[in-house]
Amino acid sequence: MKEKKYILFGKLVDPVNREMLNAKISVEDGKIKEITQIENQEGRYILPGFVDSHVHIESSMLTPGEFARLAVRHGTVATLSDPHEIANVCGKEGLRFMIEDGKKVPLKFHFGVPSCVPATDFETSGANLNAKIVGELLKSDDYFFLSEIMNYPGVIRDDEEVWEKIRSAIKVNKPVDGHAPGLTGNGLRKYAGANITTDHECATIDEAVEKIRSGIKIQIREGSAAKNFNTLFPLIKQYTEKVMLCTDDCHPDDLVKGHINLLVKRGIEKGIDLFDMLTAACINPVKHYGLNVGMLQIGDPADFIIVNNLNDFNIVETYINGEKVYDRGKLLFDYAGSKPINNFKRTEISINDLIIDEKRKKIRVIECFEGQLFTNTLVTEPKTGNGQLIADIEKDILKLVVISRYNNSKPAIGFIHGFGLKNGALAGSIAHDSHNIIAVGTNDKDILNAVNSVISKKGGIAVSVKDNTRFLPLEIAGLMSYGDGEKVAARYAELNNFAQSLGSSFRSPFMTLSFMALLVIPELKLCDKGLFDVTSFSPVSLFVD
């Protein structure tokens, strides 16, 4: 629908004024001109569109345009997007790619300036956005906020580079997003005192409440790997104005099934008041970030959705700036993809690169968990063979490898418990946040095949077992596919199922694997330079003296 002026009839669900009324809505030049109460209207409900308050588009493995093609079907009209995945690989060129590609579709993308590129100084990254660059970018109208301050130790320890970035955002009156898993007490008070206004890393109600009382708004996250909604949903009733909904990282097979609409449905099923739920899903992000996104008020942009009932939240129609972009299963806009960009210099490795000689010492092992990004540290006797450390499949202690994609340095090797593979190996060029190559496996040959398939194609994800390697290419920065969203989702689901058939019990093994290199979420992680203890924020040896 591209008419400049039209009228809609239905039951208007207004979370701003917390009322539902039979209404005639007049739309003119992309905005709501008039809302008139009329006689009874049955059959359809008009709601504000949903907003994902914190998402890395790159984690969908899709370009912004392809992400939009899937998201609008689920009633999403806007996102707050942190492009630090592609920024870590391609720097400012990557940021420009995301912005320009997003402009090709109606969905309202709002990109932030990444604050942590690289995430830490202990790993190899493809770019460095220092405080001076961040300050210049924040002056542009293309950026709406300073993206998550993952280096929370830097805030607490008065790192001048981190504080300069925060001051640059404050100077141009743009919000500062947070990322502080498990932070409480005096550290939290100092973090919140730095004008950091949000956090999406809460794992418990107590943590979330303490952060809210410190002045931080909580983004309740339900992504493909980290899932906190079932724990945190009571906040929506208790602190309605202080919470938002987000996915953070959403893989394509999940995005095909649904988006923020599924969280709204689950909240209603759990007894959350409809208006409270919509306040979190539609209103709070718009107010917090000062977005030009409609809230179903006179004079607002005509960004709204139509559903056939208030139980399932099945999206019938989606409107953005008055234009109908989705209608009963049919997309009403075109998208032409952008030219791929990349930064990939690695050459293939050999089997000898994966060998660790036995030292007759105990080793540190990463313990990972379903649905969580944090890990624990285990200390155990390693399994050996032919004078080397090898995977112990019976104890579920597998080999974990991280390899720089930006140079030909020696691979870093560790071990991980909890992944569950009984055969084969997984590898990918998605390894938060520097996006080096990461692999997990039961034996060196399968790890080698999986890793080299990623290297040979300069990015992608792979599953390999007994010379059978299946692969999804990610041509754009080794993070996103150039392909159609539905086809990418189907191929990814195929590889995910194949990985599960090899023994992994994780719902999303590739997503979990990608976070095992993230050095800003406790406790023990592996980067291309070796093991890293996040609690002490320092490198540690594989071997324990």
FIGUKE-808738 format. One record per residue (C-alpha): residue number from 1; residue in one letter; x, y, z. Coordinates in steps of 0.05 Angstrom, whole numbers, plus 5000, padded with zeros to 4 digits. Each point is the difference from the previous one (the first is absolute). Layout:
! residues N
{r NUM 'A' {X Y Z}}
...
END
This chain:
! residues 545
{r 1 'M' {5000 5000 5000}}
{r 2 'K' {5032 5065 4978}}
{r 3 'E' {4940 5047 5002}}
{r 4 'K' {5015 5067 5033}}
{r 5 'K' {4932 4999 5035}}
{r 6 'Y' {4956 4943 5024}}
{r 7 'I' {4956 4978 5058}}
{r 8 'L' {5003 4936 5042}}
{r 9 'F' {4948 4971 5046}}
{r 10 'G' {5011 4953 5059}}
{r 11 'K' {5010 4993 5075}}
{r 12 'L' {5057 5047 5017}}
{r 13 'V' {5044 4974 5057}}
{r 14 'D' {5033 5061 5030}}
{r 15 'P' {5054 4984 5053}}
{r 16 'V' {5018 5074 5008}}
{r 17 'N' {4931 5018 5027}}
{r 18 'R' {4987 4928 5022}}
{r 19 'E' {4933 4994 4964}}
{r 20 'M' {4968 4960 4946}}
{r 21 'L' {4948 5032 4955}}
{r 22 'N' {4962 4989 4936}}
{r 23 'A' {5033 5049 4954}}
{r 24 'K' {5006 5032 4931}}
{r 25 'I' {5072 5018 4986}}
{r 26 'S' {5015 5052 4947}}
{r 27 'V' {5070 4995 4970}}
{r 28 'E' {5028 5056 4956}}
{r 29 'D' {5070 5008 4972}}
{r 30 'G' {5027 4944 5044}}
{r 31 'K' {4973 5026 5065}}
{r 32 'I' {4939 4990 5044}}
{r 33 'K' {4957 5061 4988}}
{r 34 'E' {4938 4982 5040}}
{r 35 'I' {4972 4946 5046}}
{r 36 'T' {4925 4999 5008}}
{r 37 'Q' {4960 4954 5046}}
{r 38 'I' {4945 4963 4963}}
{r 39 'E' {4949 4945 5009}}
{r 40 'N' {5021 4928 5014}}
{r 41 'Q' {5054 4970 4955}}
{r 42 'E' {5013 4926 5000}}
{r 43 'G' {5053 4956 4969}}
{r 44 'R' {5065 5038 5004}}
{r 45 'Y' {5044 5038 5048}}
{r 46 'I' {5047 5058 4985}}
{r 47 'L' {5063 5003 5043}}
{r 48 'P' {5065 5039 4999}}
{r 49 'G' {5056 4964 4963}}
{r 50 'F' {5052 4961 5040}}
{r 51 'V' {5070 5025 5013}}
{r 52 'D' {5061 4956 5013}}
{r 53 'S' {5038 5043 5050}}
{r 54 'H' {5067 4966 4991}}
{r 55 'V' {5021 4956 4943}}
{r 56 'H' {5061 4984 4959}}
{r 57 'I' {4972 4993 4930}}
{r 58 'E' {5063 4962 4979}}
{r 59 'S' {4982 4942 5046}}
{r 60 'S' {4940 4985 4957}}
{r 61 'M' {5052 4983 4946}}
{r 62 'L' {4959 5046 4955}}
{r 63 'T' {5010 5069 4972}}
{r 64 'P' {4956 5055 5031}}
{r 65 'G' {4955 4996 4939}}
{r 66 'E' {4989 4925 5006}}
{r 67 'F' {4991 5008 5075}}
{r 68 'A' {4945 5050 4986}}
{r 69 'R' {4965 4953 4951}}
{r 70 'L' {4992 4950 5057}}
{r 71 'A' {4989 5047 5058}}
{r 72 'V' {4942 5040 4972}}
{r 73 'R' {4960 4936 4992}}
{r 74 'H' {5002 4996 5076}}
{r 75 'G' {4978 5072 5011}}
{r 76 'T' {5069 5030 5013}}
{r 77 'V' {5003 5071 4974}}
{r 78 'A' {5066 5023 5031}}
{r 79 'T' {5064 4977 5033}}
{r 80 'L' {5056 5028 5042}}
{r 81 'S' {5060 4966 4967}}
{r 82 'D' {5071 4996 5024}}
{r 83 'P' {5044 4986 4938}}
{r 84 'H' {5062 4982 5040}}
{r 85 'E' {5005 4931 4968}}
{r 86 'I' {5016 5027 4931}}
{r 87 'A' {5038 5059 5030}}
{r 88 'N' {5049 4952 5033}}
{r 89 'V' {5013 4970 4932}}
{r 90 'C' {4996 5058 4951}}
{r 91 'G' {5000 5063 5043}}
{r 92 'K' {4966 5063 4973}}
{r 93 'E' {4989 4967 4932}}
{r 94 'G' {4958 4947 5035}}
{r 95 'L' {4959 5052 5036}}
{r 96 'R' {4986 5036 4934}}
{r 97 'F' {4979 4934 4969}}
{r 98 'M' {4947 4988 5053}}
{r 99 'I' {4972 5071 4997}}
{r 100 'E' {4995 5002 4924}}
{r 101 'D' {4971 4931 4995}}
{r 102 'G' {4949 5016 5053}}
{r 103 'K' {4977 5061 4961}}
{r 104 'K' {4977 4955 4943}}
{r 105 'V' {4940 4973 5040}}
{r 106 'P' {4943 5032 5040}}
{r 107 'L' {5018 4971 5068}}
{r 108 'K' {5027 5054 5046}}
{r 109 'F' {5071 4980 5018}}
{r 110 'H' {5034 5043 5054}}
{r 111 'F' {5074 4985 5003}}
{r 112 'G' {5046 5017 5057}}
{r 113 'V' {5075 5015 4999}}
{r 114 'P' {5037 4939 5027}}
{r 115 'S' {5038 5016 5063}}
{r 116 'C' {5044 4939 5004}}
{r 117 'V' {5037 4987 4935}}
{r 118 'P' {5039 4960 5017}}
{r 119 'A' {4963 4972 5059}}
{r 120 'T' {5066 4991 5037}}
{r 121 'D' {5074 5010 4987}}
{r 122 'F' {5014 4926 5012}}
{r 123 'E' {4977 4975 4932}}
{r 124 'T' {5011 5014 4926}}
{r 125 'S' {4946 5042 4967}}
{r 126 'G' {4990 5028 4931}}
{r 127 'A' {4991 5072 5020}}
{r 128 'N' {5009 5050 5056}}
{r 129 'L' {4948 5055 5012}}
{r 130 'N' {5036 5044 5051}}
{r 131 'A' {4969 5055 5041}}
{r 132 'K' {5015 5053 4947}}
{r 133 'I' {4965 4960 4945}}
{r 134 'V' {4942 4983 5045}}
{r 135 'G' {4991 5073 5018}}
{r 136 'E' {4998 5021 4927}}
{r 137 'L' {4950 4945 4982}}
{r 138 'L' {4954 5020 5057}}
{r 139 'K' {4992 5069 4969}}
{r 140 'S' {4966 4969 4939}}
{r 141 'D' {4924 4994 4996}}
{r 142 'D' {5011 4930 4973}}
{r 143 'Y' {5014 4977 5072}}
{r 144 'F' {4950 5003 5057}}
{r 145 'F' {5039 4976 5061}}
{r 146 'L' {5067 4974 5027}}
{r 147 'S' {4996 4925 4996}}
{r 148 'E' {5009 4954 5060}}
{r 149 'I' {5059 5016 5045}}
{r 150 'M' {5025 4929 5007}}
{r 151 'N' {5065 5022 5032}}
{r 152 'Y' {4967 5011 5067}}
{r 153 'P' {5066 4988 5037}}
{r 154 'G' {5027 5059 4960}}
{r 155 'V' {4944 5044 5026}}
{r 156 'I' {5012 4978 5072}}
{r 157 'R' {5076 5007 4994}}
{r 158 'D' {4996 5069 4967}}
{r 159 'D' {5028 4980 4933}}
{r 160 'E' {5007 5067 4965}}
{r 161 'E' {4985 4972 4930}}
{r 162 'V' {4933 4970 5024}}
{r 163 'W' {4980 5062 5037}}
{r 164 'E' {5016 5045 4941}}
{r 165 'K' {4951 4960 4957}}
{r 166 'I' {4946 5008 5053}}
{r 167 'R' {5013 5074 5006}}
{r 168 'S' {4994 5007 4924}}
{r 169 'A' {4930 4969 5002}}
{r 170 'I' {4978 5044 5058}}
{r 171 'K' {5026 5061 4963}}
{r 172 'V' {4954 4987 4941}}
{r 173 'N' {4942 4978 5045}}
{r 174 'K' {4998 4929 4976}}
{r 175 'P' {4984 4941 5047}}
{r 176 'V' {5055 4952 5022}}
{r 177 'D' {4984 4925 5000}}
{r 178 'G' {5028 4953 5052}}
{r 179 'H' {5025 4929 5004}}
{r 180 'A' {5018 4979 5071}}
{r 181 'P' {4986 4926 5015}}
{r 182 'G' {4997 4987 5075}}
{r 183 'L' {5023 5070 5020}}
{r 184 'T' {4974 5022 5068}}
{r 185 'G' {5019 5042 5059}}
{r 186 'N' {5049 5058 4996}}
{r 187 'G' {5022 4980 4930}}
{r 188 'L' {4929 5004 4975}}
{r 189 'R' {4989 5067 5033}}
{r 190 'K' {5061 5029 4965}}
{r 191 'Y' {4979 4968 4934}}
{r 192 'A' {4930 5030 5005}}
{r 193 'G' {5029 5066 5021}}
{r 194 'A' {5036 5004 4933}}
{r 195 'N' {4932 5015 4967}}
{r 196 'I' {4994 4928 4976}}
{r 197 'T' {4926 4991 4991}}
{r 198 'T' {4984 4927 4980}}
{r 199 'D' {5022 4929 5012}}
{r 200 'H' {4980 4935 4964}}
{r 201 'E' {5045 4952 5038}}
{r 202 'C' {4959 4987 5063}}
{r 203 'A' {4993 4927 5019}}
{r 204 'T' {4960 5007 5065}}
{r 205 'I' {4944 5043 5027}}
{r 206 'D' {5043 5025 5058}}
{r 207 'E' {5054 5024 4951}}
{r 208 'A' {4948 5035 4956}}
{r 209 'V' {4966 5034 5059}}
{r 210 'E' {5066 5026 5027}}
{r 211 'K' {5017 5029 4931}}
{r 212 'I' {4931 5032 4994}}
{r 213 'R' {5009 5032 5068}}
{r 214 'S' {5067 5026 4975}}
{r 215 'G' {4964 5036 4943}}
{r 216 'I' {5012 4948 4945}}
{r 217 'K' {4944 4975 4956}}
{r 218 'I' {4998 4925 4988}}
{r 219 'Q' {4994 4970 4931}}
{r 220 'I' {4971 4930 5010}}
{r 221 'R' {5036 4956 4951}}
{r 222 'E' {4976 4938 4964}}
{r 223 'G' {5048 4982 4945}}
{r 224 'S' {5022 4937 4966}}
{r 225 'A' {5053 4984 5054}}
{r 226 'A' {4986 5044 5061}}
{r 227 'K' {4929 4994 5026}}
{r 228 'N' {4979 5041 5060}}
{r 229 'F' {4925 5012 4988}}
{r 230 'N' {4974 4944 5045}}
{r 231 'T' {5042 5027 5058}}
{r 232 'L' {4990 5075 4990}}
{r 233 'F' {4928 5007 4974}}
{r 234 'P' {4973 5020 5070}}
{r 235 'L' {5038 5066 4991}}
{r 236 'I' {4949 5020 4947}}
{r 237 'K' {4946 5005 5053}}
{r 238 'Q' {5043 5026 5057}}
{r 239 'Y' {5040 5051 4961}}
{r 240 'T' {4959 5012 4937}}
{r 241 'E' {5033 5065 4980}}
{r 242 'K' {5070 4974 5011}}
{r 243 'V' {5003 4939 4954}}
{r 244 'M' {5005 4985 4926}}
{r 245 'L' {5003 4937 4958}}
{r 246 'C' {5058 4978 4956}}
{r 247 'T' {5030 4941 4964}}
{r 248 'D' {5074 5021 5000}}
{r 249 'D' {5021 4943 4955}}
{r 250 'C' {4947 4964 4958}}
{r 251 'H' {5019 4947 4950}}
{r 252 'P' {4961 4995 4934}}
{r 253 'D' {4961 4937 5016}}
{r 254 'D' {4972 5034 5062}}
{r 255 'L' {4985 5065 4963}}
{r 256 'V' {4959 4962 4949}}
{r 257 'K' {4955 4974 5056}}
{r 258 'G' {4989 5066 5036}}
{r 259 'H' {5031 5060 5034}}
{r 260 'I' {4976 5048 5055}}
{r 261 'N' {4928 4977 4986}}
{r 262 'L' {5016 4932 5031}}
{r 263 'L' {5023 5033 5065}}
{r 264 'V' {4936 5041 5003}}
{r 265 'K' {4960 4936 4991}}
{r 266 'R' {5039 4964 5055}}
{r 267 'G' {4992 5059 5047}}
{r 268 'I' {4925 5000 4991}}
{r 269 'E' {4999 4924 5012}}
{r 270 'K' {5037 5012 5065}}
{r 271 'G' {4948 5049 5024}}
{r 272 'I' {5034 5066 4983}}
{r 273 'D' {4950 5056 4987}}
{r 274 'L' {4993 5016 4926}}
{r 275 'F' {5016 5074 5008}}
{r 276 'D' {5061 4985 5043}}
{r 277 'M' {5025 4951 4948}}
{r 278 'L' {4991 5049 4943}}
{r 279 'T' {5033 5055 5040}}
{r 280 'A' {5063 4958 5004}}
{r 281 'A' {4996 4976 4928}}
{r 282 'C' {4979 5063 4965}}
{r 283 'I' {5002 5063 5042}}
{r 284 'N' {5060 5000 5046}}
{r 285 'P' {5054 4993 4946}}
{r 286 'V' {4969 5058 4960}}
{r 287 'K' {5000 5045 5061}}
{r 288 'H' {5067 4980 5027}}
{r 289 'Y' {5038 5010 4935}}
{r 290 'G' {4957 5057 4974}}
{r 291 'L' {4982 4963 4936}}
{r 292 'N' {4957 5026 4943}}
{r 293 'V' {4957 4938 5006}}
{r 294 'G' {4925 5003 5008}}
{r 295 'M' {4963 4982 5065}}
{r 296 'L' {4930 5003 4970}}
{r 297 'Q' {4989 5073 5021}}
{r 298 'I' {4974 5057 4957}}
{r 299 'G' {5059 5032 4963}}
{r 300 'D' {5044 4938 5006}}
{r 301 'P' {5030 4963 4941}}
{r 302 'A' {4950 4947 4979}}
{r 303 'D' {5040 4940 5025}}
{r 304 'F' {4951 4947 5022}}
{r 305 'I' {4978 4929 4992}}
{r 306 'I' {4934 4963 4993}}
{r 307 'V' {4987 4934 5035}}
{r 308 'N' {4939 4956 4999}}
{r 309 'N' {4999 4986 5075}}
{r 310 'L' {5036 5019 5064}}
{r 311 'N' {5021 4929 5018}}
{r 312 'D' {5042 4975 4943}}
{r 313 'F' {5024 5067 4973}}
{r 314 'N' {5000 4973 4929}}
{r 315 'I' {5019 5059 4957}}
{r 316 'V' {4951 5015 4944}}
{r 317 'E' {5028 5066 4976}}
{r 318 'T' {5060 5044 5015}}
{r 319 'Y' {5005 5074 4985}}
{r 320 'I' {5062 5045 5002}}
{r 321 'N' {4994 5075 4988}}
{r 322 'G' {4930 4987 4975}}
{r 323 'E' {5022 4950 4948}}
{r 324 'K' {4973 4930 5003}}
{r 325 'V' {5063 4957 4997}}
{r 326 'Y' {4970 4932 5016}}
{r 327 'D' {4930 4972 4986}}
{r 328 'R' {4977 4930 5018}}
{r 329 'G' {5063 4962 4982}}
{r 330 'K' {5023 5047 4945}}
{r 331 'L' {5057 5050 5002}}
{r 332 'L' {4984 5065 4965}}
{r 333 'F' {5070 5028 4989}}
{r 334 'D' {5061 4981 4960}}
{r 335 'Y' {5072 4993 5022}}
{r 336 'A' {5063 4999 4958}}
{r 337 'G' {5061 4977 5040}}
{r 338 'S' {5064 5039 5009}}
{r 339 'K' {5069 4982 4974}}
{r 340 'P' {5035 4953 5050}}
{r 341 'I' {5060 5024 5041}}
{r 342 'N' {5049 4958 5040}}
{r 343 'N' {5066 4999 5038}}
{r 344 'F' {5031 4930 4999}}
{r 345 'K' {5074 4987 4993}}
{r 346 'R' {5009 4930 5029}}
{r 347 'T' {5029 4942 4961}}
{r 348 'E' {4983 4927 5015}}
{r 349 'I' {5030 4964 5059}}
{r 350 'S' {5031 4930 5006}}
{r 351 'I' {4987 4943 5048}}
{r 352 'N' {5064 5017 5037}}
{r 353 'D' {4971 5068 5019}}
{r 354 'L' {4949 4965 5044}}
{r 355 'I' {5048 4959 5042}}
{r 356 'I' {5013 5014 5074}}
{r 357 'D' {5057 4961 5032}}
{r 358 'E' {4986 4965 5066}}
{r 359 'K' {5031 5035 5061}}
{r 360 'R' {4973 4954 5055}}
{r 361 'K' {4963 5058 5032}}
{r 362 'K' {4927 5014 5013}}
{r 363 'I' {4965 5047 4951}}
{r 364 'R' {4948 5055 5003}}
{r 365 'V' {4936 4981 4965}}
{r 366 'I' {4943 5047 4979}}
{r 367 'E' {4932 4976 5025}}
{r 368 'C' {4943 5025 4956}}
{r 369 'F' {4924 4997 5010}}
{r 370 'E' {4937 4998 4959}}
{r 371 'G' {4967 5068 4992}}
{r 372 'Q' {5056 5039 5035}}
{r 373 'L' {5060 5040 4978}}
{r 374 'F' {5038 4995 5065}}
{r 375 'T' {5047 4941 5014}}
{r 376 'N' {5035 4968 5059}}
{r 377 'T' {5071 4976 5008}}
{r 378 'L' {5015 4927 5013}}
{r 379 'V' {5068 4971 5017}}
{r 380 'T' {5011 4928 4982}}
{r 381 'E' {5048 4947 4976}}
{r 382 'P' {5003 4999 4924}}
{r 383 'K' {4994 4939 4956}}
{r 384 'T' {5063 4985 4961}}
{r 385 'G' {5020 4958 4940}}
{r 386 'N' {5066 4994 4963}}
{r 387 'G' {5030 5052 5046}}
{r 388 'Q' {4946 5051 4983}}
{r 389 'L' {4939 5029 5034}}
{r 390 'I' {4936 4975 4967}}
{r 391 'A' {4925 5006 5008}}
{r 392 'D' {4968 4957 5054}}
{r 393 'I' {4933 4983 4968}}
{r 394 'E' {4976 4958 5059}}
{r 395 'K' {5009 5059 5048}}
{r 396 'D' {4975 5049 4947}}
{r 397 'I' {5066 5038 5000}}
{r 398 'L' {5010 5022 4928}}
{r 399 'K' {5055 5039 4965}}
{r 400 'L' {4985 5074 4988}}
{r 401 'V' {5040 5040 4949}}
{r 402 'V' {5002 5074 4983}}
{r 403 'I' {5040 5024 4940}}
{r 404 'S' {5012 5071 4977}}
{r 405 'R' {4967 5017 4934}}
{r 406 'Y' {5043 5062 4994}}
{r 407 'N' {5069 4967 4998}}
{r 408 'N' {5034 4932 4999}}
{r 409 'S' {5017 4996 5074}}
{r 410 'K' {5001 4934 5037}}
{r 411 'P' {4930 4974 5020}}
{r 412 'A' {4980 5006 5074}}
{r 413 'I' {4976 4934 5028}}
{r 414 'G' {4960 4984 5062}}
{r 415 'F' {4947 4951 5025}}
{r 416 'I' {4926 5006 5014}}
{r 417 'H' {4949 4961 5040}}
{r 418 'G' {4925 5000 4989}}
{r 419 'F' {4996 5001 4924}}
{r 420 'G' {4982 4927 4994}}
{r 421 'L' {5027 4981 4932}}
{r 422 'K' {5013 4926 4991}}
{r 423 'N' {5027 5005 4930}}
{r 424 'G' {5026 5052 4951}}
{r 425 'A' {5014 5074 5007}}
{r 426 'L' {4969 5069 4990}}
{r 427 'A' {5034 5063 4976}}
{r 428 'G' {4981 5070 4981}}
{r 429 'S' {5024 5071 4987}}
{r 430 'I' {4951 5027 5051}}
{r 431 'A' {5037 5006 5066}}
{r 432 'H' {4980 5059 5042}}
{r 433 'D' {5023 5053 4996}}
{r 434 'S' {5063 5000 4957}}
{r 435 'H' {4972 4945 4957}}
{r 436 'N' {5060 4957 4992}}
{r 437 'I' {4990 4927 4981}}
{r 438 'I' {4974 4955 5055}}
{r 439 'A' {4992 4925 5001}}
{r 440 'V' {4981 4944 5047}}
{r 441 'G' {5009 4926 4987}}
{r 442 'T' {5012 4929 5021}}
{r 443 'N' {5062 4990 4957}}
{r 444 'D' {5052 5039 4963}}
{r 445 'K' {4983 4976 4930}}
{r 446 'D' {4928 5023 5003}}
{r 447 'I' {5021 5066 5032}}
{r 448 'L' {5051 5010 4944}}
{r 449 'N' {4948 4986 4946}}
{r 450 'A' {4949 5047 5031}}
{r 451 'V' {5050 5056 5011}}
{r 452 'N' {5031 4996 4931}}
{r 453 'S' {4932 5001 4967}}
{r 454 'V' {4986 5066 5036}}
{r 455 'I' {5068 5027 4980}}
{r 456 'S' {4995 4979 4927}}
{r 457 'K' {4934 5037 4992}}
{r 458 'K' {5023 5060 5041}}
{r 459 'G' {4943 4993 5049}}
{r 460 'G' {4942 4955 5018}}
{r 461 'I' {4979 4944 5048}}
{r 462 'A' {5016 4927 4991}}
{r 463 'V' {4985 4931 5028}}
{r 464 'S' {5049 4945 4984}}
{r 465 'V' {5001 4926 5017}}
{r 466 'K' {5039 4945 4965}}
{r 467 'D' {5015 5041 4937}}
{r 468 'N' {4927 5022 4995}}
{r 469 'T' {5000 5076 5006}}
{r 470 'R' {4938 5043 4995}}
{r 471 'F' {5007 5075 4993}}
{r 472 'L' {4962 5066 5000}}
{r 473 'P' {5040 5056 4966}}
{r 474 'L' {4999 5069 5034}}
{r 475 'E' {5028 5044 4945}}
{r 476 'I' {4990 5067 5036}}
{r 477 'A' {5055 5008 5052}}
{r 478 'G' {4996 4926 5016}}
{r 479 'L' {4937 5019 5039}}
{r 480 'M' {4942 5007 4953}}
{r 481 'S' {4975 4963 4938}}
{r 482 'Y' {4985 5034 4935}}
{r 483 'G' {4941 4954 4991}}
{r 484 'D' {4925 5000 5009}}
{r 485 'G' {4979 5000 5074}}
{r 486 'E' {4955 4939 4996}}
{r 487 'K' {5052 4959 4963}}
{r 488 'V' {5055 5020 5048}}
{r 489 'A' {4955 4981 5059}}
{r 490 'A' {4986 4932 4969}}
{r 491 'R' {5074 4986 4987}}
{r 492 'Y' {5019 5023 5069}}
{r 493 'A' {4946 4956 5031}}
{r 494 'E' {5027 4941 4960}}
{r 495 'L' {5071 5011 5027}}
{r 496 'N' {4973 5011 5070}}
{r 497 'N' {4962 4934 4997}}
{r 498 'F' {5061 4965 4973}}
{r 499 'A' {5041 5026 5059}}
{r 500 'Q' {4948 4975 5048}}
{r 501 'S' {5001 4932 4967}}
{r 502 'L' {5073 4995 5018}}
{r 503 'G' {4982 5004 5074}}
{r 504 'S' {4993 5072 5020}}
{r 505 'S' {4939 5012 5043}}
{r 506 'F' {5003 5075 4991}}
{r 507 'R' {4941 5031 4966}}
{r 508 'S' {5047 5046 4961}}
{r 509 'P' {5070 4970 5002}}
{r 510 'F' {5030 5049 4950}}
{r 511 'M' {4974 5060 5039}}
{r 512 'T' {5028 4972 5065}}
{r 513 'L' {5067 4985 4967}}
{r 514 'S' {5005 5071 4974}}
{r 515 'F' {4999 5028 5071}}
{r 516 'M' {5056 4957 5026}}
{r 517 'A' {5049 5052 4975}}
{r 518 'L' {4964 5060 5032}}
{r 519 'L' {5049 5028 5051}}
{r 520 'V' {4951 5047 5034}}
{r 521 'I' {4952 4947 5029}}
{r 522 'P' {5027 4959 5058}}
{r 523 'E' {5032 4954 5016}}
{r 524 'L' {5050 4964 4955}}
{r 525 'K' {5003 5011 4924}}
{r 526 'L' {5049 4985 4943}}
{r 527 'C' {5024 5052 4950}}
{r 528 'D' {5051 4995 4944}}
{r 529 'K' {5056 5015 5050}}
{r 530 'G' {4980 4948 5052}}
{r 531 'L' {4956 4990 5061}}
{r 532 'F' {4973 5061 5036}}
{r 533 'D' {4973 5007 5071}}
{r 534 'V' {4946 5052 4995}}
{r 535 'T' {4994 5008 5076}}
{r 536 'S' {5072 5022 5007}}
{r 537 'F' {4998 5029 4929}}
{r 538 'S' {5066 4968 4982}}
{r 539 'P' {5029 4943 4959}}
{r 540 'V' {5010 4932 5034}}
{r 541 'S' {5037 4937 4980}}
{r 542 'L' {4966 4937 4977}}
{r 543 'F' {5043 4962 5050}}
{r 544 'V' {4993 5006 5076}}
{r 545 'D' {5065 4998 5039}}
END
